[in-house]
C-alpha cells in the first residue's frame, strides 16, 4: 500500500534518513528540482533527492532553504484562524526533521528573510501495520508514519495545512482494512498548543457567512466571474427534508438548481415577470441560497473562475481565452463542534488543479482583507 505520508521503515539517522525523507511523498519532484539549480529535468526523484542530500552535506544548501521549500508546498487540507500573537518562541530544531524521525511536538520557527510570516511544523507519530511474507510465514510488522502539519503564522492570522492518508491498525492479531486517518480529532488541539506557545488569541472566521453570503453576493452572476456549484453535504436527502436525520448525505446540486429554476419561474409567472431574465436569475439565486442554508448544510463545494478577454493580433474583435482558476474548495463549516466527525472542524479540502492550499489561503486572506494576502 502506497501511503501519502512519510513512512519510517527503520532508517538510520543522518544521510539515509534524509534521502528517504526527501524521496517520500512529503516532497514533490518540482520542489526538489527548485532546490537544485540545473541538470535535473531527466532525473528520477530519488536521484534528485540524493543530490539535495549531497548539497546539504557540502553546505551548498542550508537546512533552512530546504525547509522553506517544504513548508511552502501546496497541501490538500487547510484550516485558518484570525487574530494576533505576542511572541514567536524557539521550539524544537526544525533542521533535525531532515535527519531523524524525532518526537511528537512543535518544531521551528522557520523564517524567510524580509518576510513578516513564520512557519512551524507539528509532527505526530502514527503506528501503521503491514503484513509481510506469505502462507505460514506471514507476520505483522509495525512501522511508523510521521504526520506533519504546517503552521503559517502571519501578523493577523494562522493557517494550518496538511495532507491526508490512510493507515492500518490491528485488532485480534489481524490487520484492519486501511482507513482514513481522522485528522479532525487533532487539528483543534494543535491550534491550542501553538496559541499557548505564541501567547495568541486566534478564532475561526465565520466561513459559512463568508462563502454563502459575502462571496456569493460579490461573485455569483457577476461577469467576468464564473461560479460553479459542485456538492453539498447535508442532513437531508432529496426534496423531503428530515430534520431528525442523523446521517450526512451528499445532495446533487443539479437537482437543487433545477428546483430553484422551476420555483422562480412559477413565482415570476404569477407576477407577469416570467420574461424578465435579470429578475429570473436573481430570484433563482435567492431560492438556491435559501435551500442550501436551510437544508442542514454541513459542507459545500464550489469553484470560482474568471474569464480573461483579449483582442486578437489585428484588434478587430475580442476573443475569450481559457478561464483563470481563482478558487476551488470543499468548505466544511464546523457546525457540529461536539461531534466526533469531520463536521466538528472548520476546514477546507483544496484541489491541486487550483494550486491546493496555497491558492485557497491566499484567496481567503484577500477576501478577509488580511495582511497575508499576496498578489504574487
C-alpha positions in Angstrom: 0.0 0.0 0.0 1.4 3.4 -1.0 0.8 5.8 1.9 0.5 9.5 1.1 2.8 10.4 4.1 6.4 9.8 5.3 6.7 6.2 6.4 9.8 5.3 8.5 10.9 1.7 7.9 13.7 1.9 10.4 16.0 4.3 8.5 19.3 5.2 10.2 19.5 8.8 11.4 21.6 11.1 9.2 22.1 10.7 5.5 20.0 7.6 5.0 17.0 9.2 6.8 17.5 12.4 4.9 17.5 10.8 1.4 14.4 8.6 2.3 12.5 11.7 3.6 13.3 13.8 0.6 12.3 10.9 -1.7 9.0 10.4 0.1 5.5 11.8 -0.7 6.4 14.7 1.7 8.3 16.3 -1.2 7.2 16.8 -4.7 9.6 16.4 -7.6 9.0 20.1 -8.5 10.1 21.2 -5.0 13.3 19.1 -5.2 14.1 20.5 -8.7 13.8 24.0 -7.4 16.5 23.3 -4.8 19.0 22.0 -7.4 19.7 24.7 -9.9 20.2 22.6 -13.0 20.6 19.1 -14.6 17.5 17.5 -13.0 15.0 17.6 -15.9 15.5 13.9 -16.9 16.5 12.5 -13.5 14.3 10.4 -11.2 13.0 11.7 -7.9 15.3 9.5 -5.8 18.3 10.7 -7.8 17.4 14.3 -7.2 16.8 13.6 -3.5 20.4 12.2 -3.3 21.7 15.4 -5.0 19.8 17.6 -2.5 21.2 15.5 0.4 24.7 15.9 -1.1 24.3 19.6 -1.4 23.2 19.8 2.3 26.3 17.8 3.4 28.6 20.1 1.4 27.0 23.3 2.6 25.7 24.2 -0.8 22.2 24.2 0.6 21.1 25.1 4.1 18.5 23.2 6.0 16.5 26.4 6.2 16.3 26.6 2.4 15.1 23.0 2.2 12.6 23.5 5.0 11.3 26.7 3.4 10.6 24.9 0.2 8.9 22.1 2.2 6.5 24.3 4.2 5.6 26.4 1.1 4.3 23.3 -0.8 0.5 23.3 -1.5 -1.4 20.7 0.5 -4.8 19.1 0.4 -6.3 20.4 3.7 -6.5 23.8 5.3 -7.9 25.5 8.4 -7.4 29.1 9.3 -7.9 31.3 12.4 -7.7 35.1 12.8 -6.1 37.1 15.5 -2.8 38.2 16.8 0.1 36.7 18.7 2.6 38.1 21.3 5.7 36.1 20.6 7.4 33.5 18.2 9.2 31.1 20.6 12.1 28.9 19.5 10.8 25.4 19.8 12.4 22.1 18.7 15.0 22.3 16.0 13.3 22.1 12.6 16.6 21.1 10.9 16.6 17.9 12.9 13.5 16.7 11.0 15.6 16.3 7.9 17.9 13.7 9.5 15.8 11.9 12.2 12.2 10.9 13.0 12.1 13.0 16.2 9.5 13.2 18.8 5.9 14.4 18.7 5.7 18.2 19.1 6.3 21.6 17.5 9.4 22.5 15.5 10.6 25.9 14.4 10.3 28.7 13.7 11.3 28.6 10.0 11.9 32.1 8.7 12.4 33.7 5.3 14.4 36.9 5.2 12.3 40.1 4.9 9.1 38.2 5.4 6.6 39.0 8.1 5.3 35.4 8.4 6.9 32.4 10.0 6.3 28.7 9.9 6.2 25.9 12.5 5.8 22.2 12.0 3.8 19.9 14.2 4.8 16.2 14.0 2.7 13.3 15.2 3.6 9.7 15.2 1.1 7.1 14.0 1.6 3.4 14.2 0.9 1.5 11.0 0.9 -2.2 10.4 1.8 -4.2 7.4 1.6 -7.9 6.6 4.9 -9.4 5.3 5.6 -12.8 3.8 3.0 -15.3 2.6 1.3 -18.5 3.8 2.6 -19.9 7.0 5.4 -17.4 7.1 3.1 -14.4 7.4 4.0 -11.9 10.1 2.7 -8.5 11.1 5.3 -5.8 11.1 5.0 -2.4 12.8 6.2 0.8 11.3 5.7 4.5 12.0 4.2 7.3 10.0 5.3 10.8 10.7 2.4 13.1 10.0 3.3 16.7 9.7 1.0 19.7 10.0 2.4 23.0 8.7 1.5 26.2 10.6 1.9 29.5 8.8 1.8 32.3 11.3 1.1 35.8 10.0 0.5 39.1 11.7 -3.2 38.7 11.9 -3.9 35.0 11.1 -2.7 31.4 11.5 -3.2 28.7 8.8 -2.7 25.0 9.4 -2.2 22.9 6.3 -1.7 19.1 5.9 -2.2 16.1 3.7 -4.5 13.2 4.5 -3.5 9.5 4.3 -4.8 6.0 5.1 -3.3 3.7 7.7 -3.9 0.2 9.1 -4.5 -0.6 12.7 -4.5 -4.1 14.2 -7.1 -6.0 16.2 -7.1 -9.6 17.4 -3.9 -10.2 15.5 -5.5 -9.2 12.2 -4.7 -6.1 10.2 -7.8 -4.0 9.7 -8.7 -2.6 6.3 -6.9 0.7 5.6 -8.8 3.7 6.9 -8.6 7.5 6.6 -6.6 9.0 9.5 -9.1 11.1 11.5 -7.1 14.4 11.4 -10.2 16.3 12.7 -9.5 14.8 16.2 -6.2 16.6 16.3 -6.2 19.9 14.5 -8.1 21.8 17.1 -5.7 20.8 19.8 -2.7 21.7 17.6 -4.2 25.2 17.2 -4.5 25.4 21.0 -0.9 24.2 21.6 0.6 26.8 19.3 -1.7 29.5 20.7 -0.2 28.7 24.1 3.3 28.8 22.8 2.8 32.1 21.0 0.5 33.7 23.6 -2.0 34.2 20.9 -5.7 34.7 20.6 -7.0 33.1 17.4 -10.5 32.4 16.3 -12.1 30.8 13.3 -13.7 33.2 10.8 -17.3 32.8 10.0 -16.7 30.7 7.0 -20.4 30.0 6.4 -21.1 33.7 6.2 -18.0 34.5 4.1 -18.8 31.8 1.5 -22.6 31.8 1.3 -23.2 35.5 1.8 -20.2 37.8 1.2 -18.5 35.9 -1.6 -21.8 34.7 -3.1 -23.1 38.4 -3.4 -19.7 39.6 -4.7 -19.1 37.0 -7.4 -22.2 35.0 -8.4 -23.6 36.1 -11.8 -21.1 39.0 -11.8 -19.1 38.8 -15.1 -16.3 38.1 -15.8 -16.6 35.7 -12.8 -17.9 32.1 -13.2 -19.3 30.5 -10.0 -20.0 26.7 -10.2 -21.9 24.8 -7.5 -20.4 21.3 -7.1 -21.5 19.5 -4.0 -23.5 19.9 -0.8 -23.4 17.6 2.2 -26.5 18.0 4.4 -28.7 16.3 6.9 -31.4 16.0 4.4 -31.8 13.9 1.2 -33.6 14.6 -2.0 -36.5 17.1 -1.6 -38.0 15.6 1.6 -36.3 17.3 4.5 -36.0 15.2 7.6 -35.0 17.5 10.4 -34.2 14.5 12.6 -31.9 12.7 10.2 -28.6 11.7 11.7 -26.7 10.8 8.6 -24.9 13.3 6.5 -25.6 12.7 2.8 -24.5 14.3 -0.4 -27.1 16.2 -2.4 -27.0 16.6 -6.2 -26.6 20.3 -6.7 -28.0 20.0 -10.2 -31.3 18.8 -8.7 -31.4 21.9 -6.4 -30.7 24.2 -9.3 -33.5 22.6 -11.4 -35.9 23.0 -8.5 -34.9 26.6 -7.9 -35.4 27.4 -11.6 -38.8 25.9 -11.5 -39.9 27.7 -8.4 -38.5 31.0 -9.7 -40.4 30.6 -13.0 -43.6 29.8 -11.2 -43.3 32.8 -8.9 -42.4 35.3 -11.6 -45.2 33.9 -13.9 -47.8 34.8 -11.3 -46.4 38.3 -11.3 -46.2 38.6 -15.1 -42.5 38.8 -14.9 -41.5 35.5 -16.5 -39.7 37.2 -19.4 -37.5 39.3 -17.1 -34.2 37.5 -17.3 -32.5 39.6 -14.7 -35.2 39.1 -12.2 -35.4 35.4 -13.0 -31.7 35.0 -12.3 -31.9 36.9 -9.0 -34.9 35.0 -7.7 -33.4 31.7 -8.7 -30.2 32.5 -6.8 -32.1 33.6 -3.8 -34.1 30.4 -3.7 -31.0 28.3 -4.2 -29.2 30.0 -1.4 -32.2 29.6 0.9 -32.3 25.9 0.2 -28.5 25.5 0.7 -28.8 27.4 4.0 -31.9 25.7 5.3 -31.2 22.1 4.3 -28.9 21.5 7.2 -25.8 22.0 5.0 -22.7 20.9 6.7 -20.3 21.4 3.8 -20.4 23.0 0.4 -18.1 22.7 -2.6 -17.8 25.2 -5.4 -15.3 26.7 -7.8 -14.8 30.3 -8.9 -13.1 31.2 -12.2 -12.6 34.4 -14.2 -12.9 34.8 -17.9 -10.0 36.8 -19.4 -10.8 38.6 -22.7 -8.2 39.9 -25.0 -8.1 41.4 -28.5 -6.6 39.4 -31.4 -3.5 40.5 -33.3 -5.4 42.7 -35.7 -7.5 44.2 -32.9 -10.7 43.8 -34.9 -12.5 41.5 -32.5 -12.4 40.2 -28.9 -11.6 36.6 -28.1 -12.2 34.7 -24.9 -9.4 32.6 -23.7 -9.4 29.8 -21.1 -10.7 30.5 -17.6 -8.3 31.8 -14.9 -8.7 29.5 -12.0 -9.3 31.5 -8.8 -10.7 29.2 -6.1 -12.0 25.7 -5.6 -12.6 24.1 -2.3 -15.0 21.9 -0.3 -15.8 24.0 2.7 -16.6 22.2 6.0 -18.3 24.8 8.1 -17.6 23.1 11.5 -21.2 23.4 12.6 -21.1 20.3 14.9 -18.2 21.2 17.3 -19.2 18.5 19.8 -19.4 15.6 17.3 -16.6 13.1 16.6 -16.9 13.5 12.9 -15.2 15.7 10.2 -18.0 18.2 10.6 -16.7 19.2 14.0 -13.8 21.1 12.5 -14.0 24.2 10.3 -11.6 23.4 7.4 -11.4 23.2 3.6 -10.4 20.5 1.1 -8.3 22.0 -1.6 -7.5 20.8 -5.1 -4.2 20.6 -6.9 -5.6 21.9 -10.2 -6.2 25.2 -8.3 -2.8 25.1 -6.6 -4.1 23.5 -3.4 -4.0 25.1 0.0 -1.6 27.8 -1.2 -4.1 29.4 -3.6 -7.1 28.9 -1.2 -5.3 30.6 1.7 -4.2 33.5 -0.5 -7.8 34.0 -1.8 -9.4 33.8 1.6 -6.9 36.3 3.1 -7.7 38.7 0.2 -11.4 38.3 0.8 -10.9 38.9 4.6 -8.7 41.9 3.9 -5.7 40.5 5.9 -2.0 41.2 5.8 -1.1 37.8 4.5 -2.6 38.4 1.0 -0.1 38.3 -1.8 -0.5 39.5 -5.3 2.2 37.1 -6.4 
